[in-house]
Amino acid sequence: AAARAAAGGGGGVAEELHKLDLRVGRVLKVERHSEADSLYVEEVDLGEPTGPRRVVSGLVKYMTAEALLGRRVVLLANTKPSKLKGVESQAMLLCAFAADGSAVELVEPPPGAPLGERVVFDGHDAPPEKQLNPRKKLWDRLQPEMNTAPDGTARFQQLPFSTPHGPCKCASIAGGAIK
């Protein structure tokens, strides 16, 4: 995998990158989950006419609700909705995790990227799947090669998470994993 990544390689699972529907959002509301101390329940605006989505995330031990509120974020928007401790989560918030586990930061879109804008990878911008099939475990196969560059740019192998306004980044984590 390292040799493929160093070469900016594709092939294999990379051919399925376009199936991910990564979108720009803004966190409108954050509450602690009533039945799980380690979970937040967020309302996130993806610029959709149906209104904000509910997202359940396990970020309580990494950041305060105040640190999340109002932040622009990148979400995996085509996961199958699933219940976490009785609350339906309709997307997945992406974060960078330091290799040593010492820090977690949000993956943030570039300034100017509008809510709902799709985040793509160069050469992998075909239409996404409406909803990922959980049995195919596409995210589970792609995620291990999601990482942060030395400057904090979020990427798959060497391909940056991109919008027409520029790449998505985390504040300071280099060489981390995107989850």
N, C-alpha and C positions, 0 to 999 in steps of 0.2 A: 504494500500500500504506500509506503514511504517513497519508493522509487517512482511509482505512478504519480504521486502528489508532486514530487520534485519536478517531474517532467510536465506538470499541468495536465496529466493524462485524463482521458475520459474513458469511454467504453464501459461495458458492464453496467453496473448500477447507475453510473453517471448519465446514461442514456435516458433514464427515467426522471431526471431532475425537473423537467418541465411539468411533471404531474403535480408538483407541490404548488399550492396557491398561497404564497407568502404575500402578506398585505401590510400596509402602513395603517396604524391605528393610534388612538389617544385614549388613555385611561381616564374615565370620567368619574368613577366611584370605586372605592376600595373598602371592603369590610372584612372582618375576621369571620371565618366559617363558624357557624353556630355549633357544629358537632366535631370540629377538628382544629386543634390549636395550631397546627403547622400550615394551615391553608388560608389563603385569601380568596374572596369572591370579588371579582372586579367586573365593572361594566366598561366595555371598550367600544368606542366609536370607530367603525371601519368605513364611514361614509355611505352606509347602505340605507336604502329607503325603508327597510324594515326596522331600522333603529339599532341601538347598541346591542352587542352580544355579551353574554355572560361567560366569563372565563374563570376557572378555578385553577389557582397556581400554588405550588408549595414553596413560596418565597418568604414566609414569615421569619424564618431564622436568618435570612440573608439581607432583608431590607425592611424599613418601616412602611406602613401604609402611606404616610406622608411623602416618602421618597418615590412612591409609585404614582400617586395622584397627579393628574395633569400631564404625565410624561407621554411622549411620542414613542411608539414601540413597533416592533415587527412581530407579526403573528402568523402561525400556520393556520389558515382559515378554512381549509377543506378536510379537517379531521372529522371523523364520525362523532357527533355529539355523544358524550358519555357522562355518566353520573359518578361524582366523587363525593362519597359520604352523603348521598341523597340530593346533591345539587348538580344540575346538568351544566357541563362545560362545553361551549360551542366553538372553541378555538384553543390554540396553545401559544402562550407568550414565550418568545425566544430570549434566552439569556446566554451570556458568556461566563464560563466557570474557569477560574484559574487552575492550572495543572496541579498545584499543591492543595487545592481546596480552600485557600485562604480568602478568596473573594468571588463575588458573583455580581455581574453588571448586566443591565438591559442591553439588548441589541437595539440600536436606535437608527431610524431612517435619517437621511441627510436633510438639512434645512430646506424648506421649499417643497418637499415631497408631500402632495396632498393626501388626506385621509382616503384610504381605499386603494391607493396606487399599488400596483403589483410590483413585487421585488423579484427579479429574475437573475439568471446566470448567463453570461455571454454564450451564445450558440444554443441555448436551452430555453427559448422563449415561446415555444408552442403553447397552445391553450392548456391550462391545467385540467385535471380531472375535477368533476363537480364535487365528488366526495371520495376520499381515499378509502380503498377497501381494506379494512383492518386485518383481514386474513392474509393479505399479501405483505403486510409489515414493511411497506416502502420506507416510511420514516425511520424505522428501526435499522434498515439496511443503509440508508444515506447518512444518518446522524453521526456515526463514528468518524466520518471524514469531514464533518463540519468543524471549523476551527477559526481562530483569530490570527491574523498576520502580526508582524512586529509592531505595526502602527495601530492595531486594534480593529482593522477591517475584518468584518465577518465574511467567511468564505467557505466554499465546498472545495476541498483540495486546494487549488490555487485560484479558483474562480470566485471573484467577489460577489457578494449579495449586492445587486445593482438596481438603481432606479434611473430615470432620465436626469435626475437631480444629483446623482453621484452615488457612491457606495454607502452601505450601512456599516456602522461601527459601534464598538463599545468604548467606554471612556478611557480605559487604561490597560485592560488585560491583553497581553501578548502571549501567543502560544497556548491559548486556552481552548476549551471545547465549547461548542454551541449546543445547547440542549433546550 
